[in-house]
Amino acid sequence: MTLALDAAYALDPRVALRPEPFGALCYHYGNRRLTFLKSPDIVRLVSSLSDHGSVAEALTACEIEPRRWPAFVDALASLEASEVIRGR
Amino acid sequence: MGASGLVERLKKGLDAPICLTWELTYSCNLQCIHCLSSSGVRDPRELTTTEAKALVEELERLQVFYVNIGGGEPMLRRDFFEIVEHAVAHHVGVKFSTNGTSIDRSAARRLAAMDYLDIQISLDGLDAATNDAVRGTGSYASARRAMDHLAGAGFGPFKISVVVTRHNVAQLDGFKALADGYGAQLRVTRLRPSGRGVESWHELHPSAEQQREVYRWLLAHGDGVLTGDSFFHLNALGEPLPGLNLCGAGRVVCLVDPIGDVYACPFVLDAQFRAGNVRDGGFTAVWRESELFSSLREPDAPGACSSCGSYDACQGGCMAAKFFVGLPLDGPDPECVTGHGAEALAGLDPAARPAPAPGHSRPVTLLRRKPAAAGR
């Protein structure tokens, strides 16, 4: 499970994102699944995906250090699998 | 943050519930012997349509994702569709539980046309004999009729909701096949000794061996079967079941009853677990400021379970289950898989159990003898 750094993504329009002290809760009104975003960084990244032409641009804009990119790419891939985000 | 860090965070409570159960009415055409809200007769103090809509709007402001609507039988409220449509229009998703009696062809079509709506049809036996012994004569047929109408109307994957009892554990595979046949999803939940279950639980709850069977079955079926994460007490048997391993009562979920009383969870409709009323300053104030909910968000006291190596796995089990069988809240769950609950229960005087509240059960009426037909 992986996703390309040069691909463009966005929050799925059927997902509601609710900020929480630990990160955020995401609820998908289509598949009715609840997903936890477990850090403020991943919340910022997910929220900003639609403003950028690629995952790499979004990571840069969110000032995520390059050595942490693989972990964030894994997290995004798993969010894509649960339909929280989708390619555009 | 790892999964256990998240669970620890959730135990301290959120600013708003993730979802909540909202019983719309105490009125019900059935009298199930395990009804957690002892429903039957409508309460004259039930929330008005205007109050119900105001609650929906408050839940929207709190970003509560969805409500689990139940009762009683929620479809018996004349404004049922009005409330549901108001919720959906205000981005509060609806899952509602029904016995299905009111779902005829036209109701099924109306429901199928709505978005953000889930339906759970209750069924507690795979055949009329098993089901109707718990839910009443004719209830199997009416539930199946509702499923046929929903399937016929193209509703999509509705839920078949089963409360696991000692009489239907052996039917789990059959329930799964029934759900698959309808393109539906199976939901199985734990029987609690709440409401009229205060009395019937002792006869209905699965045996220790059956609990192990339920655990193995749930492990084998994984995410394919919904459970409301209600079987976490079984996690002491080994590998944890899918879902959040915690009691969410007053922390991430709660219940609003038909008259606006807010309780920690659907299974503790008792004054001791009542946090407040939405008519006194709104739901948000109750959720954020009630003493009861604050106390439930304090670190757990393992009490009598502290010396047991399984406490981290089972979290001491279900508060409601302990309370209504007369066990201390910091003691073992009555269905504790290591047997501590059964031991504690055996040492209890049955007379010390909390008396079942009269609730809203229909008054028992003496059968009227029909006048003998003349001339035969």
Chai-1 contact restraints between the chains, C-beta under 6 A:
chainA,res_idxA,chainB,res_idxB,connection_type,confidence,min_distance_angstrom,max_distance_angstrom,comment,restraint_id
A,R18,B,Q63,contact,1.0,0.0,6.0,A-B,restraint_1
A,F22,B,R9,contact,1.0,0.0,6.0,A-B,restraint_2
A,Y27,B,F65,contact,1.0,0.0,6.0,A-B,restraint_3
A,Y29,B,G93,contact,1.0,0.0,6.0,A-B,restraint_4
A,Y29,B,Y116,contact,1.0,0.0,6.0,A-B,restraint_5
A,F36,B,L6,contact,1.0,0.0,6.0,A-B,restraint_6
A,K38,B,M1,contact,1.0,0.0,6.0,A-B,restraint_7
